[in-house]
Amino acid sequence: MKKMEIDSLLRRVANGDNVAFGELYEKTKRGVFAFLHTYLQNYADTEDAMQSVYLKIKQGILSYKAGTNGRAWLLQIAKKLKQ
């Protein structure tokens, strides 16, 4: 997924667009899962962490700075949860 596409979806989510949140999840879940699973090495723990990541995204969306690297922002949230 291209940086601009993630950025666009994150901006839409920030504006309360739940459809965009679903699209963001569908388009980023594989990468986030792989990132988390590398650290957690357990499928069930990774699934739990995934739920937490997307909840944190929804809760903290207003801290996302539009025009920056949205993928890096998502993975930074995931990185904080795996610690």
MMTF fields as JSON, N, C-alpha, C and O atoms, coordinates in Angstrom:
{
  "mmtfVersion": "1.0.0",
  "mmtfProducer": "UNKNOWN",
  "numBonds": 331,
  "numAtoms": 332,
  "numGroups": 83,
  "numChains": 1,
  "numModels": 1,
  "chainsPerModel": [1],
  "groupsPerChain": [83],
  "chainIdList": ["A"],
  "bondAtomList": [4, 2, 8, 6, 12, 10, 16, 14, 20, 18, 24, 22, 28, 26, 32, 30, 36, 34, 40, 38, 44, 42, 48, 46, 52, 50, 56, 54, 60, 58, 64, 62, 68, 66, 72, 70, 76, 74, 80, 78, 84, 82, 88, 86, 92, 90, 96, 94, 100, 98, 104, 102, 108, 106, 112, 110, 116, 114, 120, 118, 124, 122, 128, 126, 132, 130, 136, 134, 140, 138, 144, 142, 148, 146, 152, 150, 156, 154, 160, 158, 164, 162, 168, 166, 172, 170, 176, 174, 180, 178, 184, 182, 188, 186, 192, 190, 196, 194, 200, 198, 204, 202, 208, 206, 212, 210, 216, 214, 220, 218, 224, 222, 228, 226, 232, 230, 236, 234, 240, 238, 244, 242, 248, 246, 252, 250, 256, 254, 260, 258, 264, 262, 268, 266, 272, 270, 276, 274, 280, 278, 284, 282, 288, 286, 292, 290, 296, 294, 300, 298, 304, 302, 308, 306, 312, 310, 316, 314, 320, 318, 324, 322, 328, 326],
  "bondOrderList": [1, 1, 1, 1, 1, 1, 1, 1, 1, 1, 1, 1, 1, 1, 1, 1, 1, 1, 1, 1, 1, 1, 1, 1, 1, 1, 1, 1, 1, 1, 1, 1, 1, 1, 1, 1, 1, 1, 1, 1, 1, 1, 1, 1, 1, 1, 1, 1, 1, 1, 1, 1, 1, 1, 1, 1, 1, 1, 1, 1, 1, 1, 1, 1, 1, 1, 1, 1, 1, 1, 1, 1, 1, 1, 1, 1, 1, 1, 1, 1, 1, 1],
  "groupList": [{"groupName": "MET", "atomNameList": ["N", "CA", "C", "O"], "elementList": ["N", "C", "C", "O"], "formalChargeList": [0, 0, 0, 0], "bondAtomList": [1, 0, 2, 1, 3, 2], "bondOrderList": [1, 1, 2], "singleLetterCode": "M", "chemCompType": "L-PEPTIDE LINKING"}, {"groupName": "LYS", "atomNameList": ["N", "CA", "C", "O"], "elementList": ["N", "C", "C", "O"], "formalChargeList": [0, 0, 0, 0], "bondAtomList": [1, 0, 2, 1, 3, 2], "bondOrderList": [1, 1, 2], "singleLetterCode": "K", "chemCompType": "L-PEPTIDE LINKING"}, {"groupName": "GLU", "atomNameList": ["N", "CA", "C", "O"], "elementList": ["N", "C", "C", "O"], "formalChargeList": [0, 0, 0, 0], "bondAtomList": [1, 0, 2, 1, 3, 2], "bondOrderList": [1, 1, 2], "singleLetterCode": "E", "chemCompType": "L-PEPTIDE LINKING"}, {"groupName": "ILE", "atomNameList": ["N", "CA", "C", "O"], "elementList": ["N", "C", "C", "O"], "formalChargeList": [0, 0, 0, 0], "bondAtomList": [1, 0, 2, 1, 3, 2], "bondOrderList": [1, 1, 2], "singleLetterCode": "I", "chemCompType": "L-PEPTIDE LINKING"}, {"groupName": "ASP", "atomNameList": ["N", "CA", "C", "O"], "elementList": ["N", "C", "C", "O"], "formalChargeList": [0, 0, 0, 0], "bondAtomList": [1, 0, 2, 1, 3, 2], "bondOrderList": [1, 1, 2], "singleLetterCode": "D", "chemCompType": "L-PEPTIDE LINKING"}, {"groupName": "SER", "atomNameList": ["N", "CA", "C", "O"], "elementList": ["N", "C", "C", "O"], "formalChargeList": [0, 0, 0, 0], "bondAtomList": [1, 0, 2, 1, 3, 2], "bondOrderList": [1, 1, 2], "singleLetterCode": "S", "chemCompType": "L-PEPTIDE LINKING"}, {"groupName": "LEU", "atomNameList": ["N", "CA", "C", "O"], "elementList": ["N", "C", "C", "O"], "formalChargeList": [0, 0, 0, 0], "bondAtomList": [1, 0, 2, 1, 3, 2], "bondOrderList": [1, 1, 2], "singleLetterCode": "L", "chemCompType": "L-PEPTIDE LINKING"}, {"groupName": "ARG", "atomNameList": ["N", "CA", "C", "O"], "elementList": ["N", "C", "C", "O"], "formalChargeList": [0, 0, 0, 0], "bondAtomList": [1, 0, 2, 1, 3, 2], "bondOrderList": [1, 1, 2], "singleLetterCode": "R", "chemCompType": "L-PEPTIDE LINKING"}, {"groupName": "VAL", "atomNameList": ["N", "CA", "C", "O"], "elementList": ["N", "C", "C", "O"], "formalChargeList": [0, 0, 0, 0], "bondAtomList": [1, 0, 2, 1, 3, 2], "bondOrderList": [1, 1, 2], "singleLetterCode": "V", "chemCompType": "L-PEPTIDE LINKING"}, {"groupName": "ALA", "atomNameList": ["N", "CA", "C", "O"], "elementList": ["N", "C", "C", "O"], "formalChargeList": [0, 0, 0, 0], "bondAtomList": [1, 0, 2, 1, 3, 2], "bondOrderList": [1, 1, 2], "singleLetterCode": "A", "chemCompType": "L-PEPTIDE LINKING"}, {"groupName": "ASN", "atomNameList": ["N", "CA", "C", "O"], "elementList": ["N", "C", "C", "O"], "formalChargeList": [0, 0, 0, 0], "bondAtomList": [1, 0, 2, 1, 3, 2], "bondOrderList": [1, 1, 2], "singleLetterCode": "N", "chemCompType": "L-PEPTIDE LINKING"}, {"groupName": "GLY", "atomNameList": ["N", "CA", "C", "O"], "elementList": ["N", "C", "C", "O"], "formalChargeList": [0, 0, 0, 0], "bondAtomList": [1, 0, 2, 1, 3, 2], "bondOrderList": [1, 1, 2], "singleLetterCode": "G", "chemCompType": "PEPTIDE LINKING"}, {"groupName": "PHE", "atomNameList": ["N", "CA", "C", "O"], "elementList": ["N", "C", "C", "O"], "formalChargeList": [0, 0, 0, 0], "bondAtomList": [1, 0, 2, 1, 3, 2], "bondOrderList": [1, 1, 2], "singleLetterCode": "F", "chemCompType": "L-PEPTIDE LINKING"}, {"groupName": "TYR", "atomNameList": ["N", "CA", "C", "O"], "elementList": ["N", "C", "C", "O"], "formalChargeList": [0, 0, 0, 0], "bondAtomList": [1, 0, 2, 1, 3, 2], "bondOrderList": [1, 1, 2], "singleLetterCode": "Y", "chemCompType": "L-PEPTIDE LINKING"}, {"groupName": "THR", "atomNameList": ["N", "CA", "C", "O"], "elementList": ["N", "C", "C", "O"], "formalChargeList": [0, 0, 0, 0], "bondAtomList": [1, 0, 2, 1, 3, 2], "bondOrderList": [1, 1, 2], "singleLetterCode": "T", "chemCompType": "L-PEPTIDE LINKING"}, {"groupName": "HIS", "atomNameList": ["N", "CA", "C", "O"], "elementList": ["N", "C", "C", "O"], "formalChargeList": [0, 0, 0, 0], "bondAtomList": [1, 0, 2, 1, 3, 2], "bondOrderList": [1, 1, 2], "singleLetterCode": "H", "chemCompType": "L-PEPTIDE LINKING"}, {"groupName": "GLN", "atomNameList": ["N", "CA", "C", "O"], "elementList": ["N", "C", "C", "O"], "formalChargeList": [0, 0, 0, 0], "bondAtomList": [1, 0, 2, 1, 3, 2], "bondOrderList": [1, 1, 2], "singleLetterCode": "Q", "chemCompType": "L-PEPTIDE LINKING"}, {"groupName": "TRP", "atomNameList": ["N", "CA", "C", "O"], "elementList": ["N", "C", "C", "O"], "formalChargeList": [0, 0, 0, 0], "bondAtomList": [1, 0, 2, 1, 3, 2], "bondOrderList": [1, 1, 2], "singleLetterCode": "W", "chemCompType": "L-PEPTIDE LINKING"}],
  "groupTypeList": [0, 1, 1, 0, 2, 3, 4, 5, 6, 6, 7, 7, 8, 9, 10, 11, 4, 10, 8, 9, 12, 11, 2, 6, 13, 2, 1, 14, 1, 7, 11, 8, 12, 9, 12, 6, 15, 14, 13, 6, 16, 10, 13, 9, 4, 14, 2, 4, 9, 0, 16, 5, 8, 13, 6, 1, 3, 1, 16, 11, 3, 6, 5, 13, 1, 9, 11, 14, 10, 11, 7, 9, 17, 6, 6, 16, 3, 9, 1, 1, 6, 1, 16],
  "groupIdList": [1, 2, 3, 4, 5, 6, 7, 8, 9, 10, 11, 12, 13, 14, 15, 16, 17, 18, 19, 20, 21, 22, 23, 24, 25, 26, 27, 28, 29, 30, 31, 32, 33, 34, 35, 36, 37, 38, 39, 40, 41, 42, 43, 44, 45, 46, 47, 48, 49, 50, 51, 52, 53, 54, 55, 56, 57, 58, 59, 60, 61, 62, 63, 64, 65, 66, 67, 68, 69, 70, 71, 72, 73, 74, 75, 76, 77, 78, 79, 80, 81, 82, 83],
  "secStructList": [7, 7, 2, 2, 2, 2, 2, 2, 2, 2, 2, 2, 2, 2, 6, 6, 7, 2, 2, 2, 2, 2, 2, 2, 2, 2, 2, 2, 2, 2, 2, 2, 2, 2, 2, 2, 2, 2, 2, 2, 7, 7, 2, 2, 2, 2, 2, 2, 2, 2, 2, 2, 2, 2, 2, 2, 2, 2, 2, 2, 4, 4, 4, 7, 7, 6, 6, 1, 7, 2, 2, 2, 2, 2, 2, 2, 2, 2, 2, 2, 2, 2, 7],
  "xCoordList": [0.849, 0.0, 0.893, 1.881, 0.539, 1.341, 1.152, 0.092, 2.223, 2.195, 1.032, 0.362, 0.806, -0.257, -1.628, -2.519, -1.803, -3.093, -3.348, -4.459, -2.317, -2.456, -2.728, -3.595, -1.992, -2.189, -3.626, -4.258, -4.128, -5.504, -6.51, -7.445, -6.318, -7.232, -7.154, -8.181, -5.953, -5.804, -6.477, -7.084, -6.376, -7.052, -8.559, -9.254, -9.065, -10.506, -10.954, -12.015, -10.148, -10.468, -10.505, -11.384, -9.563, -9.525, -10.783, -11.17, -11.413, -12.653, -13.896, -15.02, -13.679, -14.803, -15.352, -16.441, -14.624, -15.077, -14.778, -13.64, -15.816, -15.647, -15.405, -14.774, -15.895, -15.628, -14.126, -13.527, -13.531, -12.089, -11.308, -10.263, -11.803, -11.125, -11.135, -10.127, -12.259, -12.338, -11.388, -10.742, -11.305, -10.381, -8.937, -8.117, -8.636, -7.29, -6.922, -5.823, -7.838, -7.589, -7.334, -6.353, -8.197, -8.066, -6.754, -6.153, -6.329, -5.147, -3.833, -2.761, -3.907, -2.671, -2.524, -1.452, -3.567, -3.557, -2.452, -1.852, -2.178, -1.143, 0.237, 1.001, 0.548, 1.848, 1.988, 3.038, 0.935, 0.972, 1.077, 1.832, 0.316, 0.372, 1.778, 2.314, 2.375, 3.724, 4.731, 5.606, 4.6, 5.492, 5.374, 6.385, 4.156, 3.938, 4.383, 4.999, 4.068, 4.389, 5.896, 6.355, 6.652, 8.115, 8.6, 9.546, 7.964, 8.355, 7.687, 8.329, 6.42, 5.656, 5.79, 5.695, 6.009, 6.23, 5.111, 5.329, 3.911, 2.773, 1.533, 1.237, 0.813, -0.33, -1.413, -1.913, -1.773, -2.845, -2.447, -3.256, -1.206, -0.733, -0.727, -1.044, -0.36, -0.33, -1.74, -1.948, -2.697, -4.091, -4.584, -5.247, -4.262, -4.657, -4.012, -4.66, -2.738, -2.016, -2.603, -2.662, -3.033, -3.648, -4.884, -5.068, -5.719, -6.91, -6.516, -7.127, -5.499, -5.038, -4.483, -4.732, -3.735, -3.151, -4.248, -4.181, -5.249, -6.278, -7.185, -7.735, -7.342, -8.054, -7.262, -7.829, -5.951, -5.086, -5.074, -5.036, -5.105, -5.16, -6.419, -6.372, -7.533, -8.822, -8.81, -9.274, -8.28, -8.256, -7.261, -7.506, -6.158, -5.1, -4.983, -3.973, -6.003, -5.924, -5.641, -5.021, -6.076, -5.852, -4.387, -3.998, -3.568, -2.138, -1.375, -0.197, -2.048, -1.4, -1.277, -2.244, -0.084, 0.157, 0.004, 0.812, -1.026, -1.303, -0.097, 0.586, 0.149, 1.268, 2.559, 3.557, 2.549, 3.745, 3.615, 2.683, 4.529, 4.535, 3.537, 3.841, 2.356, 1.29, 1.65, 1.306, 2.334, 2.74, 3.674, 3.535, 4.612, 5.536, 4.766, 5.092, 3.753, 2.938, 2.22, 2.186, 1.642, 0.954, 1.921, 1.604, 3.088, 4.052, 4.648, 5.048, 4.705, 5.176, 4.19, 4.599, 2.914, 1.891, 2.061, 2.019, 2.253, 2.442, 3.696, 3.696, 4.743, 6.007, 5.845, 6.392, 5.11, 4.877, 4.093, 4.323, 3.175, 2.342, 3.101, 2.791, 4.064, 4.778, 5.804, 6.332, 6.079, 7.08, 6.528, 7.239],
  "yCoordList": [-1.178, 0.0, 1.238, 1.307, 2.185, 3.39, 4.335, 4.383, 5.089, 6.038, 7.02, 7.322, 7.506, 8.505, 7.906, 8.593, 6.635, 5.984, 5.81, 6.044, 5.398, 5.262, 6.628, 6.764, 7.632, 8.994, 9.456, 10.023, 9.214, 9.608, 8.897, 9.519, 7.603, 6.855, 7.359, 7.503, 7.628, 8.128, 9.487, 9.754, 10.339, 11.639, 11.47, 12.174, 10.53, 10.267, 9.703, 10.066, 8.821, 8.261, 9.393, 9.424, 10.31, 11.451, 12.301, 12.97, 12.273, 13.027, 12.205, 12.61, 11.038, 10.238, 9.236, 8.698, 8.983, 8.074, 6.618, 6.158, 5.906, 4.509, 3.565, 2.522, 3.917, 3.11, 3.153, 2.134, 4.325, 4.469, 3.651, 3.089, 3.58, 2.775, 1.3, 0.608, 0.83, -0.546, -0.799, -1.845, 0.163, 0.047, 0.036, -0.749, 0.914, 0.97, -0.372, -0.883, -0.932, -2.237, -3.298, -4.037, -3.375, -4.399, -4.263, -5.261, -3.044, -2.82, -2.866, -2.945, -2.819, -2.801, -3.989, -4.183, -4.785, -5.836, -6.868, -7.324, -7.239, -8.248, -7.755, -8.492, -6.52, -5.957, -5.769, -6.06, -5.285, -5.089, -6.445, -6.594, -7.425, -8.757, -9.332, -9.854, -9.238, -9.775, -9.074, -9.716, -7.759, -6.992, -7.46, -7.708, -7.58, -8.007, -9.456, -9.777, -10.31, -11.73, -11.966, -12.911, -11.133, -11.218, -11.101, -11.781, -10.255, -10.038, -11.025, -11.545, -11.274, -12.052, -13.564, -14.318, -14.011, -15.426, -16.346, -17.536, -15.787, -16.579, -16.027, -14.835, -16.907, -16.476, -15.804, -14.737, -16.425, -15.875, -14.516, -13.59, -14.404, -13.121, -12.044, -10.882, -12.456, -11.514, -11.04, -9.855, -11.944, -11.546, -10.562, -9.579, -10.823, -9.897, -8.53, -7.496, -8.539, -7.282, -6.512, -5.283, -7.236, -6.584, -5.789, -4.65, -6.382, -5.679, -4.41, -3.357, -4.524, -3.366, -2.28, -1.095, -2.677, -1.703, -0.889, 0.34, -1.563, -0.834, -0.023, 0.998, -0.46, 0.34, 1.609, 2.698, 1.459, 2.624, 3.582, 4.799, 3.032, 3.885, 4.738, 5.95, 4.094, 4.807, 5.872, 6.994, 5.504, 6.426, 7.576, 8.694, 7.3, 8.305, 8.955, 9.593, 8.802, 9.282, 10.78, 11.231, 11.536, 12.988, 13.367, 14.503, 12.416, 12.696, 12.445, 12.784, 11.854, 11.628, 12.948, 13.703, 13.221, 14.44, 14.124, 13.399, 14.67, 14.422, 14.783, 15.777, 13.959, 14.206, 13.534, 13.596, 12.889, 12.172, 10.702, 10.326, 9.894, 8.474, 7.717, 7.362, 7.479, 6.81, 5.385, 4.934, 4.68, 3.305, 3.288, 2.444, 4.206, 4.294, 4.612, 4.087, 5.466, 5.816, 4.58, 4.349, 3.78, 2.545, 1.579, 1.012, 1.402, 0.454, 0.957, 0.159, 2.257, 2.816, 2.466, 2.144, 2.529, 2.118, 0.648, 0.256, -0.17, -1.605, -1.87, -2.738, -1.14, -1.328, -1.017, -1.721, 0.012, 0.362, -0.719, -0.966, -1.364, -2.408, -3.691, -4.422, -3.985, -5.251, -5.22, -6.264, -4.067, -3.949, -4.359, -4.318],
  "zCoordList": [0.0, 0.0, 0.0, 0.731, -0.807, -0.957, 0.226, 0.85, 0.516, 1.631, 1.516, 2.502, 0.318, 0.137, 0.41, 0.91, 0.086, 0.318, 1.815, 2.291, 2.553, 4.007, 4.622, 5.486, 4.179, 4.692, 4.452, 5.342, 3.263, 2.94, 3.844, 4.347, 4.046, 4.915, 6.349, 7.012, 6.83, 8.206, 8.373, 9.411, 7.372, 7.444, 7.481, 8.213, 6.687, 6.693, 8.042, 8.549, 8.617, 9.941, 10.97, 11.831, 10.881, 11.802, 11.697, 12.656, 10.541, 10.331, 10.67, 10.374, 11.295, 11.755, 10.75, 10.947, 9.691, 8.634, 9.021, 8.92, 9.462, 9.879, 8.709, 8.876, 7.541, 6.343, 6.046, 5.704, 6.178, 5.959, 6.979, 6.653, 8.202, 9.223, 8.812, 8.954, 8.311, 7.824, 6.666, 6.6, 5.75, 4.62, 5.106, 4.63, 6.056, 6.62, 7.236, 7.019, 7.997, 8.615, 7.546, 7.628, 6.559, 5.519, 4.739, 4.339, 4.532, 3.712, 4.494, 3.894, 5.811, 6.604, 7.544, 8.116, 7.719, 8.738, 8.532, 9.505, 7.306, 7.066, 7.492, 8.114, 7.157, 7.525, 9.022, 9.593, 9.657, 11.109, 11.816, 12.777, 11.333, 11.928, 11.819, 12.796, 10.637, 10.433, 11.343, 11.924, 11.461, 12.327, 13.773, 14.431, 14.265, 15.649, 15.872, 16.889, 14.923, 15.088, 15.135, 15.776, 14.474, 14.525, 15.968, 16.367, 16.73, 18.129, 19.085, 19.997, 18.876, 19.854, 19.665, 20.634, 18.433, 18.126, 18.6, 18.832, 18.742, 19.19, 18.496, 18.585, 17.805, 17.006, 17.862, 17.505, 18.983, 19.83, 20.412, 20.447, 20.865, 21.401, 20.316, 20.571, 19.104, 17.993, 17.652, 17.389, 17.655, 17.401, 18.452, 18.123, 19.717, 20.79, 20.59, 20.748, 20.245, 20.032, 18.851, 18.873, 17.824, 16.665, 17.082, 16.652, 17.91, 18.381, 19.123, 18.945, 19.948, 20.71, 19.801, 20.023, 18.784, 17.857, 17.177, 17.145, 16.64, 15.904, 16.833, 16.42, 18.057, 19.042, 19.354, 19.434, 19.529, 19.796, 18.607, 18.785, 17.4, 16.21, 16.252, 16.041, 16.524, 16.572, 17.68, 17.481, 18.832, 19.966, 19.774, 20.226, 19.111, 19.003, 17.643, 17.346, 16.808, 15.435, 15.344, 14.381, 16.308, 16.236, 16.435, 16.165, 16.908, 17.049, 15.742, 15.634, 14.758, 13.469, 12.725, 12.615, 12.216, 11.449, 9.966, 9.384, 9.376, 7.957, 7.102, 7.348, 6.098, 5.19, 5.61, 4.891, 6.771, 7.216, 6.822, 6.112, 7.273, 6.922, 7.801, 8.94, 7.261, 8.006, 8.398, 9.491, 7.518, 7.818, 9.026, 9.911, 9.059, 10.191, 11.477, 12.541, 11.379, 12.54, 13.07, 14.279, 12.161, 12.558, 13.249, 14.295, 12.659, 13.214, 14.531, 15.379, 14.696, 15.974, 17.087, 18.202, 16.791, 17.77, 18.094, 19.26, 17.066, 17.275, 18.098, 18.97, 17.828, 18.55, 20.04, 20.889, 20.342, 21.755, 22.475, 23.659, 21.78, 22.412, 22.642, 23.583, 21.834, 21.967, 23.109, 23.491, 23.639, 24.709, 26.038, 27.042]
}
